Amino acid sequence: MGQEVNLASEANADLDVKCPTDKRSFGAQLMRTMILTRESSLRSLRKNGLIEEKKADFSASDPTETEDLPPDVPLIPRHGSTVSVSIARYPANIEEEDRVRINTEFASAIRGILTEAYGRPPNRADVNEYVILRSGQGCSSCVCVTKPPTGHPCTQFTALWIAARLVVWALASERCDVRAGLDGGMVQTIFDAYNLPDVKGEAIESAARIMDCALPGQVLANWETFVKPLESPANQRTLSSRLFYRMDPVRHDIVVGRGVRAIVQSVIGQVTSHSYALGGGGGHSSSFGNLEPPEAKWYLSLNPSELSKDDKTGIKVKVPPRELLQRHKRVAFVGITHDKLAKVFRQVLEEDPDHKWDRILLFFLSDEKMEWAADSIVSHALTKRLSVNNPNGFDAIKEKNVEELTMQEAETILYGTSVEDTQDADKRRNEKIQSNKTLLIKAKAGARAELEELLTGKVRELRFLSYDRPFYCASYWDWDEWGGFIHVSPMIWGADPKTCPAMNYHWIGVDPGDDYVSYQDGL
């Protein structure tokens, strides 16, 4: 601890405030001294009857009351550009001591970059130009810029410059990688539990989420609230020679919160840097940025499929849980027989007999093409028998010329029958396919009748449709508006059609995207 200094005069006991000479807390104590000085003056005026004394009211604070605030703290909402940065990758097998050292040097680099820009080190009590926000983690930080330094045309430019400098610092260190997210919006001054000024705003949180989508070495910026203001004609005319950049023309829709999305662009360029702690650039122009697709680009964001689990086998089959049918009003199902759907609809109606749907479309595979599904089921059964009854069968096939083997010859090897019996095996296979086809057609007819009886009067538009195109399994949930999604199960050779892997396509951006639209058009 530093030596204690009495900042008050002996004539005024109200100002007997002791402040440690530690630089980290001096600014806070100085602000408190200013507040107490003002309070003392007000008490003197009241004592002399020059102003009317107010009654104490501790029931609620008046947001317009500024008596206890320093006069230089901006209270009105203002625009801020936020850069959220974090260390995205450490060296493999790093010791905890080295991790702490890198985090400390990362914080020192932020402090050095801001000192270079504004000509003085950061002061926690000064929120007029920027605020360093604590993230709760030693490896990440946010800087909200509310006033650009001399030579910078706008706050967006300053935030981008800070991001570029930190990415270059990490590259030069060769010990870590930094990623950054950029966003802008209105911020409001608040006071924290230590009675120090701070700022809050939606852009601060979204910048952190955008950063979380960035790859190591990548700088992502919100197109609407950051890139467009930055690239305005006025700002472009006064760009600094210390930073050259360009935006990736490809834009990505990413999720930045529950029900909230943002269109972002990657930024690349060159920045003039200096050395902080780990070496950080050495005072020369260095490249920064990464044009790879961000991790959470919306059409690559695969969410776990919501499927029902069979109580007996434990297998997740292609049947939606009732929660999905309860949430969505417009649903389309593309499949084979839909023989499991009635059970789920019945569960919804048993729980809520008055439940209604706006539109339900049911696409059944036509009778003529049902042989496709029957063949897939037989192939799946064959594969299953391979793994259960004859685990060495594949080794036997490997000893042969696989390209010259017919299906019957492979079946002969696997099941131990003679090659002369291949014609009988082919006949048995065809008979099995036809038998399965008949069963599937009957299951389809039964499912349609059951669904029609169950849903009549419960759906404004109920349609039963038949298709003869190559089949697949899919479900469409409010697919024609933002917030909808499409669940698709492509058919895989040898796999059970009811348990094939699946992929979800979500409409969470301004534009649903080409993949989503392709399935819309197909429907």
C-alpha positions in Angstrom: 0.0 0.0 0.0 1.2 3.6 -0.7 1.5 6.3 1.9 -1.7 8.0 3.0 -2.2 11.6 2.2 -4.7 13.9 3.8 -6.5 15.8 1.1 -8.7 17.9 3.4 -7.9 21.0 5.3 -8.1 21.0 9.1 -10.8 23.7 9.0 -13.3 21.4 7.3 -13.7 18.1 9.1 -16.3 17.0 6.4 -13.5 16.6 3.9 -11.2 14.4 6.0 -10.7 12.0 3.1 -7.6 9.8 3.0 -6.5 8.6 -0.4 -3.8 6.0 -1.1 -1.2 7.0 -3.6 -1.8 3.8 -5.5 -2.6 5.0 -9.1 -5.3 2.4 -9.6 -7.6 3.9 -7.0 -6.5 7.6 -7.0 -9.0 8.5 -9.7 -11.9 7.0 -7.7 -10.9 8.8 -4.5 -10.5 12.0 -6.4 -14.1 11.7 -7.7 -15.3 11.0 -4.1 -13.4 14.1 -2.9 -15.2 16.2 -5.5 -18.6 14.9 -4.5 -17.9 15.5 -0.8 -16.7 19.0 -1.5 -19.9 19.8 -3.3 -22.0 18.2 -0.5 -20.2 20.3 2.1 -20.9 23.5 0.1 -24.6 22.6 -0.2 -24.8 21.9 3.6 -23.2 25.3 4.3 -25.8 27.0 2.0 -28.6 25.2 3.7 -27.2 26.2 7.1 -27.1 29.8 6.1 -30.7 29.6 4.8 -29.7 30.4 1.2 -31.4 27.3 -0.2 -34.3 25.1 1.1 -33.2 21.8 2.7 -34.8 18.7 1.1 -36.3 16.0 3.2 -34.5 12.6 3.0 -36.4 10.1 0.9 -34.9 6.6 0.7 -37.8 4.9 -1.0 -36.6 5.3 -4.5 -33.9 7.2 -6.4 -34.8 9.9 -8.8 -33.1 9.2 -12.2 -33.0 13.0 -12.8 -31.2 13.8 -9.6 -27.6 14.6 -10.3 -26.6 16.2 -7.0 -24.2 13.3 -6.1 -22.6 13.0 -9.6 -19.4 14.5 -10.8 -20.2 17.3 -13.3 -18.0 15.8 -16.0 -19.8 12.4 -16.3 -22.0 12.3 -19.4 -25.5 11.2 -18.4 -27.5 11.4 -21.6 -27.5 8.3 -24.0 -24.9 8.5 -26.6 -23.5 6.3 -29.4 -20.8 3.9 -28.8 -18.8 1.4 -30.9 -17.8 -1.7 -29.0 -15.0 -4.1 -29.8 -15.1 -7.4 -27.9 -11.8 -9.3 -28.0 -10.6 -12.5 -26.5 -7.8 -15.0 -26.7 -9.3 -17.7 -28.9 -6.4 -20.2 -28.8 -3.5 -21.0 -26.4 -0.5 -23.2 -27.2 -1.1 -26.9 -26.7 -0.3 -28.3 -23.2 0.2 -24.8 -21.8 0.9 -24.6 -18.1 -1.5 -22.5 -16.0 1.2 -20.1 -15.0 2.0 -19.4 -18.6 -1.8 -19.0 -19.3 -2.0 -16.3 -16.6 1.1 -14.6 -17.9 -0.4 -14.4 -21.4 -3.7 -13.1 -20.0 -1.8 -10.4 -18.1 0.2 -9.4 -21.2 -3.0 -9.3 -23.2 -4.5 -6.8 -20.7 -1.2 -4.8 -20.9 -1.5 -4.7 -24.7 -5.0 -3.3 -24.5 -3.8 -0.6 -22.0 -0.8 0.3 -24.3 -2.9 0.5 -27.4 -5.4 2.9 -25.7 -2.6 5.0 -24.3 -1.1 5.3 -27.7 -4.4 6.4 -29.2 -5.5 8.9 -26.6 -2.2 10.1 -25.3 -2.8 9.0 -21.7 -3.3 5.7 -19.8 -6.9 4.5 -19.1 -8.6 6.0 -16.1 -11.4 3.9 -14.7 -13.3 7.0 -13.6 -13.2 8.7 -17.0 -16.0 7.5 -19.4 -16.0 10.5 -21.7 -14.1 8.8 -24.5 -14.1 5.0 -23.9 -14.8 2.4 -21.2 -13.0 -0.9 -20.6 -15.6 -3.3 -19.6 -14.8 -6.3 -17.4 -15.9 -9.6 -19.0 -15.5 -11.8 -15.9 -12.8 -13.8 -17.7 -9.1 -13.1 -17.8 -8.8 -13.8 -21.5 -11.4 -11.5 -22.9 -12.4 -7.8 -22.7 -14.7 -5.2 -24.2 -13.8 -1.6 -25.1 -16.8 0.7 -25.7 -15.6 3.8 -27.7 -17.8 6.9 -27.4 -15.4 9.5 -28.7 -12.6 8.9 -31.3 -9.1 10.1 -30.6 -7.5 12.8 -32.8 -6.9 11.5 -36.3 -9.7 8.9 -36.2 -12.8 9.9 -38.2 -15.3 8.0 -36.1 -15.8 5.6 -33.2 -16.2 2.7 -35.6 -12.8 3.3 -37.0 -11.3 3.4 -33.5 -12.9 0.1 -32.5 -11.7 -1.6 -35.7 -8.2 -0.2 -35.2 -8.1 -1.6 -31.6 -9.3 -5.0 -32.9 -6.7 -5.0 -35.7 -3.9 -4.1 -33.4 -4.8 -6.8 -30.9 -5.0 -9.5 -33.6 -1.6 -8.4 -34.9 -0.2 -8.4 -31.4 -1.2 -12.0 -30.9 0.2 -13.1 -34.3 3.5 -11.5 -33.5 3.6 -13.2 -30.1 3.3 -16.6 -31.7 1.9 -17.8 -28.4 -1.9 -17.2 -28.9 -4.6 -16.1 -31.3 -7.1 -13.3 -30.8 -10.6 -12.9 -32.3 -12.8 -9.9 -32.2 -16.4 -8.8 -32.7 -17.6 -5.3 -33.5 -21.0 -3.7 -33.0 -22.4 -0.2 -32.4 -25.4 1.4 -30.8 -26.7 3.7 -28.1 -25.2 3.3 -24.6 -26.2 4.8 -21.3 -24.0 5.8 -18.4 -24.7 4.0 -15.1 -22.9 3.7 -11.8 -21.6 0.4 -10.5 -21.5 -0.9 -6.9 -18.3 1.1 -6.3 -20.0 4.3 -7.4 -17.9 4.4 -10.5 -19.3 5.3 -13.9 -19.9 2.6 -16.4 -21.9 2.1 -19.6 -24.5 -0.4 -20.7 -26.2 -1.1 -24.1 -27.4 -3.9 -26.3 -24.5 -3.5 -28.7 -22.1 -4.3 -25.9 -23.6 -7.7 -25.4 -24.1 -8.4 -29.1 -20.4 -7.5 -29.8 -19.4 -10.3 -27.4 -21.7 -12.8 -29.1 -20.4 -11.8 -32.5 -16.9 -12.3 -31.2 -17.8 -15.7 -29.9 -18.7 -16.7 -33.5 -15.3 -15.6 -34.9 -12.5 -17.9 -35.7 -9.0 -17.4 -34.4 -7.5 -14.3 -36.0 -10.9 -13.2 -37.4 -12.6 -9.8 -37.0 -16.4 -9.9 -37.5 -18.4 -6.7 -37.7 -22.2 -6.1 -37.6 -23.1 -4.9 -41.1 -26.1 -2.8 -40.2 -24.9 -1.0 -37.1 -21.1 -0.9 -37.6 -20.0 -1.4 -41.2 -22.5 0.9 -42.9 -21.7 3.9 -40.6 -18.0 3.2 -41.0 -18.2 3.2 -44.8 -20.3 6.4 -45.0 -18.8 8.9 -47.5 -17.9 11.4 -44.7 -15.8 8.8 -42.8 -14.2 7.4 -45.9 -12.8 10.9 -46.8 -10.9 11.2 -43.6 -9.5 7.7 -43.1 -6.2 7.4 -41.3 -3.1 6.1 -43.1 -2.4 3.8 -40.1 -5.2 1.4 -41.0 -6.1 0.0 -44.4 -9.0 -2.5 -44.5 -11.7 -4.0 -46.7 -14.9 -5.9 -46.0 -15.5 -9.4 -47.2 -18.4 -9.0 -49.7 -19.9 -12.3 -48.4 -22.3 -11.6 -45.4 -23.3 -14.2 -42.9 -26.4 -14.4 -40.7 -25.5 -15.5 -37.2 -27.4 -16.0 -33.9 -26.4 -13.4 -31.3 -29.1 -14.2 -28.8 -32.5 -15.9 -28.2 -34.5 -14.7 -31.1 -31.9 -12.2 -32.1 -29.7 -12.4 -35.2 -27.1 -10.2 -36.9 -25.7 -9.9 -40.4 -21.9 -9.8 -40.1 -18.9 -9.4 -42.4 -15.3 -10.4 -42.0 -12.7 -7.6 -42.0 -9.2 -7.9 -43.3 -6.4 -5.4 -43.9 -3.2 -4.0 -42.6 -2.4 -1.9 -39.5 0.7 -0.1 -38.3 1.5 -1.6 -34.9 4.0 -1.2 -32.1 5.5 -3.5 -29.5 3.6 -4.4 -26.3 4.8 -7.1 -23.9 5.1 -10.1 -26.3 6.4 -8.2 -29.3 3.1 -7.3 -30.9 4.2 -6.1 -34.3 7.4 -4.2 -33.9 6.3 -0.8 -35.3 5.6 -1.9 -38.9 2.6 -2.6 -41.1 1.1 -6.1 -40.4 -1.8 -7.9 -42.0 -4.8 -9.0 -40.0 -8.1 -10.9 -40.6 -9.5 -14.2 -41.6 -12.0 -14.7 -44.4 -13.1 -18.2 -43.5 -16.8 -18.7 -42.7 -17.5 -18.0 -39.0 -18.3 -20.9 -36.9 -22.0 -20.0 -36.2 -22.9 -19.1 -39.8 -26.6 -19.9 -39.6 -26.9 -22.5 -42.3 -24.1 -24.5 -40.7 -25.5 -24.2 -37.3 -26.8 -27.8 -36.7 -29.2 -28.1 -33.8 -29.9 -31.5 -32.3 -32.9 -33.1 -33.9 -36.0 -33.2 -31.8 -37.1 -36.9 -32.2 -39.2 -39.3 -30.2 -37.5 -42.3 -28.6 -39.0 -45.8 -28.9 -39.7 -47.1 -25.4 -38.8 -50.7 -26.3 -35.7 -50.3 -28.4 -34.5 -46.9 -27.2 -34.0 -45.9 -30.8 -34.8 -42.3 -31.8 -37.2 -42.7 -34.7 -38.4 -40.2 -37.2 -41.5 -39.1 -35.2 -41.7 -35.5 -33.8 -42.4 -35.1 -30.1 -45.8 -33.5 -29.2 -44.0 -30.3 -28.1 -43.2 -29.5 -31.7 -46.8 -30.0 -32.8 -48.0 -27.8 -29.9 -45.7 -25.0 -30.9 -46.2 -24.8 -34.6 -49.4 -24.1 -36.5 -48.3 -24.9 -40.1 -46.6 -28.2 -40.6 -45.8 -30.4 -43.6 -44.6 -34.0 -43.5 -42.8 -35.7 -46.4 -42.4 -39.4 -45.9 -43.4 -42.9 -46.7 -46.4 -44.1 -44.7 -46.7 -41.7 -41.8 -47.9 -44.6 -39.7 -46.5 -43.1 -36.5 -47.9 -39.6 -36.8 -51.4 -40.3 -35.5 -50.1 -41.4 -32.1 -48.4 -38.0 -31.6 -51.3 -35.9 -32.8 -53.5 -37.9 -30.5 -51.2 -37.1 -27.5 -51.6 -33.4 -28.3 -55.3 -33.5 -28.5 -55.7 -35.6 -25.4 -53.7 -32.9 -23.5 -55.7 -30.0 -25.2 -58.9 -31.2 -26.9 -59.4 -27.6 -28.3 -56.0 -27.4 -30.0 -56.2 -26.2 -33.6 -53.7 -26.0 -36.5 -53.8 -23.7 -39.4 -52.4 -25.9 -42.1 -51.1 -29.5 -42.3 -49.8 -31.1 -45.4 -49.1 -34.9 -45.6 -47.0 -36.2 -48.5 -47.2 -40.0 -49.0 -45.0 -42.0 -51.3 -47.1 -43.3 -54.2 -48.0 -46.9 -54.5 -46.0 -47.2 -57.7 -42.8 -46.0 -56.1 -43.3 -47.8 -52.8 -40.9 -50.5 -54.0 -38.0 -48.0 -53.4 -38.8 -48.0 -49.7 -39.3 -51.7 -49.6 -35.9 -52.2 -51.3 -34.2 -49.9 -48.7 -35.8 -51.9 -45.9 -34.5 -55.2 -47.3 -31.0 -53.7 -47.8 -31.0 -52.5 -44.2 -32.1 -56.0 -43.0 -29.2 -57.5 -45.0 -26.7 -55.1 -43.4 -28.0 -55.8 -40.0 -27.7 -59.6 -40.5 -24.1 -59.0 -41.7 -23.1 -57.4 -38.4 -25.0 -59.8 -36.1 -24.8 -63.2 -37.7 -21.6 -63.1 -39.7 -19.1 -60.5 -38.4 -16.4 -62.1 -40.6 -18.4 -61.9 -43.7 -16.9 -58.7 -44.9 -13.4 -60.2 -44.6 -14.5 -63.0 -46.9 -15.7 -60.5 -49.4 -12.4 -58.6 -49.3 -10.7 -61.7 -50.5 -12.7 -61.5 -53.7 -12.8 -58.9 -56.4 -15.6 -56.8 -55.0 -16.3 -55.1 -58.3 -17.1 -58.4 -60.0 -19.4 -59.7 -57.2 -23.2 -59.5 -57.7 -25.5 -58.9 -54.8 -26.4 -62.5 -54.8 -22.8 -63.7 -54.8 -22.1 -61.4 -51.9 -25.1 -62.8 -50.1 -23.9 -66.3 -50.8 -20.5 -65.6 -49.2 -22.1 -64.0 -46.2 -24.7 -66.6 -45.5 -22.8 -69.7 -46.5 -25.0 -70.8 -49.4 -23.5 -72.2 -52.6 -23.0 -70.0 -55.7 -25.5 -72.2 -57.5 -28.2 -71.0 -55.1 -27.8 -67.4 -56.2 -30.9 -67.5 -58.4 -32.9 -68.8 -55.5 -31.4 -66.0 -53.3 -32.5 -63.4 -56.0 -35.9 -64.8 -56.0 -36.2 -64.7 -52.2 -35.0 -61.2 -52.2 -37.6 -60.0 -54.8 -40.3 -61.8 -52.9 -39.3 -60.1 -49.7 -39.3 -56.7 -51.5 -42.8 -57.3 -52.9 -44.0 -58.5 -49.5 -42.7 -55.3 -47.9 -44.2 -53.2 -50.6 -47.6 -54.7 -49.9 -47.2 -54.1 -46.2 -46.1 -50.5 -46.7 -49.1 -49.7 -48.9 -51.5 -51.1 -46.3 -49.7 -49.2 -43.6 -50.0 -46.0 -45.6 -53.8 -46.5 -46.2 -54.4 -47.2 -42.5 -52.4 -44.2 -41.4 -54.2 -41.9 -43.9 -57.6 -43.1 -42.6 -56.6 -42.7 -39.0 -55.1 -39.2 -39.5 -58.1 -38.0 -41.5 -60.5 -39.1 -38.8 -58.4 -37.6 -36.0 -57.6 -34.2 -37.6 -60.9 -33.4 -39.4 -62.3 -30.3 -37.7 -58.9 -29.6 -36.0 -57.1 -28.1 -39.0 -58.2 -25.2 -41.2 -56.4 -26.7 -44.3 -55.8 -30.5 -44.2 -54.4 -32.1 -47.4 -53.3 -35.6 -48.2 -50.9 -35.7 -51.2 -49.0 -38.3 -53.1 -45.6 -37.9 -54.8 -43.6 -40.2 -57.1 -40.1 -38.4 -56.9 -37.1 -40.0 -55.2 -38.2 -40.2 -51.6 -36.8 -38.7 -48.5 -38.1 -37.9 -45.0 -38.6 -34.3 -44.0 -40.8 -32.1 -41.8 -41.5 -28.4 -42.4 -42.4 -26.3 -39.4 -43.9 -22.8 -40.1 -41.5 -23.0 -43.0 -42.9 -20.0 -44.9 -42.0 -17.3 -42.3 -39.0 -16.2 -40.2 -38.4 -18.5 -37.3 -39.4 -21.6 -39.1 -37.2 -24.6 -39.7 -37.0 -27.7 -42.0 -35.9 -31.1 -40.7 -34.5 -33.3 -43.5 -33.4 -37.0 -43.4 -31.7 -38.0 -46.6 -31.8 -41.7 -47.4 -28.5 -43.6 -46.8 -27.8 -46.9 -48.5 -28.2 -49.8 -46.2 -29.7 -47.7 -43.4 -33.1 -48.0 -41.8 -35.2 -45.2 -43.4 -36.7 -44.5 -39.9 -33.3 -43.9 -38.2 -31.2 -42.1 -40.9 -29.2 -39.1 -39.7 -30.8 -35.7 -40.1 -30.0 -32.0 -40.6 -32.0 -28.9 -39.5 -32.2 -25.8 -41.6 -33.4 -22.7 -39.7 -34.6 -19.4 -41.0 -33.1 -17.0 -38.5 -31.7 -14.4 -40.9 -33.2 -11.6 -43.0 -32.9 -13.9 -46.0 -33.6 -17.7 -45.4 -30.7 -18.6 -47.7 -30.3 -20.8 -50.8 -30.4 -24.1 -49.0 -33.6 -23.3 -47.1 -35.3 -21.9 -50.3 -34.4 -25.1 -52.2 -36.4 -27.2 -49.8 -39.2 -24.6 -49.9 -39.3 -24.8 -53.7 -39.2 -28.6 -53.6 -42.2 -28.7 -51.4 
